């Protein structure tokens, strides 16, 4: 719930500052939170982990669009996506660098007793939960493959 309350105060600040990009992005986040809270089977509240997952999903969508727009030469649209990515990133936990990621994954590999690439599923299950929001899934997967090879 910490992020949700921060979003509300940040929306007020963005309105007062007349910061359109920030206001637009914060409203996307607020909307995504409201949808998640009112989904069928939802409890009506979100945990911090759920909030981070939602923001990470929004970030990944913007990142994908940004890449596509750059490939198509649509710089104006790419600029908009980049602005939104930067704002979304400010609400995400700090991403781990490669050395930290290797250290944590090595400990997880040892913990689950993985010996070969065939054990990657075991490692990824634990790693995904442990590193949620702290590293992208693709980076985790690539690092696990390298460590198990």
Number of C-alpha atoms within 10 A of each C-alpha: 13 10 17 17 10 12 19 13 11 16 19 13 14 16 14 10 11 11 12 11 15 21 22 15 21 22 16 16 20 19 12 16 19 15 13 19 15 12 10 9 8 11 10 13 14 18 12 13 13 15 22 19 15 17 24 22 15 19 21 15 13 21 17 11 16 22 14 14 17 14 11 10 11 12 13 11 14 21 14 13 23 18 15 23 21 14 17 22 16 9 15 17 13 11 14 15 10 12 9 11 19 17 11 14 23 17 12 19 23 11 11 12 12 17 13 12 14 11 16 17 13 14 23 20 10 15 22 16 10 14 18 16 21 18 19 15 15 9 12 21 18 10 17 24 16 11 16 16 10
